[in-house]
Amino acid sequence: MVASTNVHIEVKEISGHTQQLRSLLLRSPLSFSEEDNSSEGAMNQELYRTEDLEAIVQASRNEILESLSKFKAFLYRGYWRILSEDAEYDVVDQMQLIIRAEGYARR
């Protein structure tokens, strides 16, 4: 008995799983509340360095870094973070207070 088979394998580039990256960062968004400043609160948070994300997320380093930029993530004390919605509002409020206090001159 003789058997033969024809197999056609096509290699296709696929994009990384960057949505997983966003969900990881959303588990511990950075906020300016007193709870985040306590050492106990920091110990319970899931924080990720670049190397951690490379091990977890099924994407290349470049895809991870591009996605972090797209998600407006930033390095804070060595960990990738995104701002919580409340923190974003706090930043805008602080900027408005500074502009009002210092004055704003249009050019």
C-alpha positions in Angstrom: 0.0 0.0 0.0 1.3 3.4 -1.0 0.0 6.6 0.5 0.6 10.1 -0.7 -0.7 13.4 0.5 -0.5 16.9 -0.8 -0.3 19.5 1.9 -0.4 23.2 1.3 0.7 25.4 4.2 0.4 29.1 3.9 2.1 31.3 6.4 0.2 34.5 7.0 1.2 37.5 9.2 -1.4 38.3 11.9 -1.6 41.2 14.2 -0.8 40.7 17.9 -3.5 40.4 20.5 -3.3 44.0 21.8 -6.8 44.1 23.2 -5.5 41.8 25.9 -2.9 44.5 26.7 -5.6 47.1 27.2 -7.6 44.9 29.5 -4.4 44.2 31.6 -3.7 47.9 32.0 -7.4 48.7 32.9 -7.1 46.3 35.9 -5.0 48.9 37.7 -5.5 52.4 36.3 -3.5 55.2 37.9 -5.6 57.5 40.0 -4.7 60.3 42.4 -6.8 59.1 45.3 -5.2 58.4 48.7 -6.0 54.7 48.3 -3.4 54.4 45.5 -0.7 56.1 47.6 -0.9 53.6 50.4 1.7 50.8 50.3 -1.1 48.2 50.9 -3.0 49.4 47.9 0.1 49.3 45.7 0.8 45.7 46.7 -2.6 44.5 45.6 -2.4 46.1 42.2 -1.4 44.2 39.1 1.4 46.3 37.5 3.4 45.4 34.4 6.8 46.2 33.1 7.6 45.9 29.4 9.2 42.5 30.0 6.0 41.3 31.8 3.8 42.4 28.9 6.1 40.7 26.4 5.7 37.4 28.3 1.9 37.7 28.7 0.7 39.4 25.5 0.9 37.5 22.2 2.4 40.3 20.2 5.9 41.5 19.2 7.7 44.1 21.3 7.1 46.7 18.6 3.3 45.9 18.5 3.1 46.2 22.2 4.9 49.5 22.3 2.7 50.9 19.5 -0.4 49.8 21.3 0.8 51.3 24.6 1.2 54.6 22.7 -2.2 54.2 21.1 -3.8 53.6 24.5 -2.0 56.7 25.9 -0.1 54.5 28.4 3.0 55.8 30.1 5.8 54.6 32.3 5.3 55.4 36.0 7.9 54.2 38.5 8.9 51.5 36.0 5.4 50.2 35.3 3.1 50.8 32.3 0.0 52.6 33.5 -3.0 54.4 32.1 -5.0 57.1 33.9 -8.3 56.3 35.4 -11.2 58.4 34.1 -11.3 60.3 37.3 -7.6 61.1 37.1 -8.0 62.4 33.6 -10.6 64.8 34.8 -8.4 65.8 37.7 -5.5 66.6 35.4 -7.7 68.7 33.2 -9.1 70.5 36.2 -5.6 71.2 37.5 -4.5 72.5 34.1 -7.5 74.9 34.1 -6.7 76.1 37.5 -3.1 76.8 36.5 -4.1 78.6 33.4 -6.5 80.8 35.3 -4.0 81.5 38.0 -1.1 82.3 35.7 -3.2 83.9 33.0 -3.4 82.8 29.4 -2.1 85.0 26.7 -3.2 84.3 23.1 -0.6 84.8 20.5 
